[in-house]
Amino acid sequence: MPQLDTSTWFITIVSMIVTLFIVFQLKLSKHLHPSNPELKITTSLKQSTPWEKKWTKIYSPLSLPQQ
């Protein structure tokens, strides 16, 4: 039975790690990040929806009376 040649494993693993690092750096560099994030003052208009005016109760199947 022939021996497994492991002489190229080191360079293969190192080159794979370097390639992954470069790919992730390129992916992260495409995202735009604000240099000075500031708090935005947003005023949201409160919209009245029908389900906010009344209480609703959701019955789980286990809490229903036995039939």
C-alpha positions as CSV (number, residue, x, y, z in Angstrom):
1,M,0.0,0.0,0.0
2,P,1.6,3.4,-1.0
3,Q,2.2,6.0,1.5
4,L,0.2,9.2,1.5
5,D,2.2,12.1,0.2
6,T,1.7,15.0,2.7
7,S,4.4,17.2,1.4
8,T,2.0,19.6,-0.4
9,W,-0.5,19.9,2.4
10,F,1.1,22.8,4.1
11,I,1.3,25.1,1.0
12,T,-2.3,24.1,0.1
13,I,-3.7,24.9,3.5
14,V,-1.8,28.2,3.7
15,S,-2.7,29.3,0.3
16,M,-6.4,28.5,1.0
17,I,-6.3,30.5,4.2
18,V,-4.7,33.5,2.4
19,T,-7.3,33.3,-0.4
20,L,-10.2,33.2,2.0
21,F,-8.7,36.2,3.9
22,I,-8.4,38.2,0.6
23,V,-11.9,37.3,-0.5
24,F,-13.4,38.3,2.9
25,Q,-11.5,41.6,2.8
26,L,-12.8,42.3,-0.6
27,K,-16.3,41.6,0.4
28,L,-16.1,43.7,3.5
29,S,-14.5,46.6,1.6
30,K,-17.5,46.9,-0.7
31,H,-19.8,47.8,2.2
32,L,-20.2,51.5,2.9
33,H,-19.9,52.4,6.5
34,P,-20.6,56.0,7.7
35,S,-17.4,57.6,9.1
36,N,-19.3,59.6,11.7
37,P,-22.6,58.0,12.7
38,E,-25.0,60.6,14.1
39,L,-28.3,60.2,15.7
40,K,-31.2,60.8,13.4
41,I,-34.3,62.4,14.7
42,T,-37.2,60.6,13.1
43,T,-40.8,61.4,13.8
44,S,-43.0,58.6,13.0
45,L,-46.7,59.2,12.4
46,K,-48.9,57.0,14.6
47,Q,-51.3,55.2,12.4
48,S,-54.4,53.8,13.9
49,T,-55.1,50.2,13.1
50,P,-58.2,48.3,14.0
51,W,-56.4,45.7,16.0
52,E,-54.7,48.3,18.3
53,K,-58.1,49.5,19.5
54,K,-59.2,46.3,21.1
55,W,-57.7,43.4,22.9
56,T,-57.5,40.1,21.1
57,K,-57.1,36.7,22.6
58,I,-55.5,33.8,20.8
59,Y,-56.6,30.4,22.1
60,S,-54.1,27.7,22.0
61,P,-55.4,24.2,21.2
62,L,-54.4,22.9,24.6
63,S,-56.4,25.6,26.5
64,L,-59.7,24.9,24.7
65,P,-62.3,22.9,26.5
66,Q,-62.5,19.2,26.0
67,Q,-65.0,18.1,23.5
